[in-house]
Amino acid sequence: MTKGRKVAVGLALAIVACVALALFDPLGSHWPFHCPFKLLTGLQCPGCGSQRALHALLAGRVGEAVGYNLFLVFAVPYLLLLIMGHLLPEGQTKTVALRWLEHRCVVGFYIVSFSVWLVVRNILHI
C-alpha cells in the first residue's frame, strides 16, 4: 500500500469516527467502549472521559470537554501536530518538525504529564 493510500484510508477512518462520535452522545448510547482500567480498579485512567470530551469538542463545547478530560484537551494539539508532521512531504521542514515533535524531552514531558494526570485526577476526583 502506498503512503498516499495509507493517508487516505487513515483520514477516511478518522472522519467516520468523528462523524459517529458527533452523532452519538456517549452519555446516551450503549455502543462506546468502557474503560477496562476503571472496570478493574475503580480508578479513572488518564483517558477516561475522552469519548465525552471529543463529542463535546466536535460540537464546539470546549468548556464541557475540559470538564470531561482536561488532559485530552491539553494533548490533542500535540497529537494533531505530530500527525501533520508525518503527513508533510519529505524535506527539511518535515525533518525539523519531527525532530522537535519526537524529541525525547517532548515525548518524556507528555509521558510524565500523562502519569501525573492519572494520580491527580484520582486524588482530586476530577
Summary of the structure (lengths in Angstrom):
residues: 126
radius of gyration: 16.7
end to end distance: 43.0
largest distance: 47.3
contacts: 297
relative contact order: 0.09
helix: 72%
strand: 0%
